[in-house]
Amino acid sequence: MDAARLDNPTETRPGSTGRRGFAKGAAGLALGALAFTGVARHGVTAQVGAEDNENANILEVPGARLSYETRGSGPLLLMVPGANGEAGAFSMVADQLAADYTVATYDRRGFSRSQLDGPQDYDRRLETDADDVRRLIEHV
């Protein structure tokens, strides 16, 4: 596949349904988090300064302290940030979804307010990100 095709995110590629298909698939994955409620809690939480956000908390996980926020009530919907790793990307949509769900957003480890306790292990990044998601779901 040539670079020109990769630069056009709306173009349909073999085995793909384009941008709309991706959005529908991503929404389905996000809604899959709804099944993970009522599980035992892990980690320790501490309220961060009220000046940051009254719903902001810290979840201590191995190697990091994850900053997360919750809003709304109902089944849990955890929004996982991508490229920039920051929860703020979801603020507007999370406010809308909070009418029907308990929406949890977080900064991935090493991004924004989520601090590392040591160096980032890039060889295990996907594994640690997935474990962080699991721990957040179980905790919230």
WOMO-V696857 format. One record per helix or strand of 2 or more residues. SS is the DSSP state (hx for helix, st for strand). FROM is the first residue (numbers start at 1). LEN is the number of residues. Records with the same first field share a line. If there is no record, write none. Layout:
BEGIN
SS->FROM-LEN ; FROM-LEN
END
This chain:
BEGIN
hx->3-4 ; 18-18 ; 87-11 ; 122-18
st->45-3 ; 56-6 ; 64-8 ; 75-5 ; 101-6 ; 115-2
END
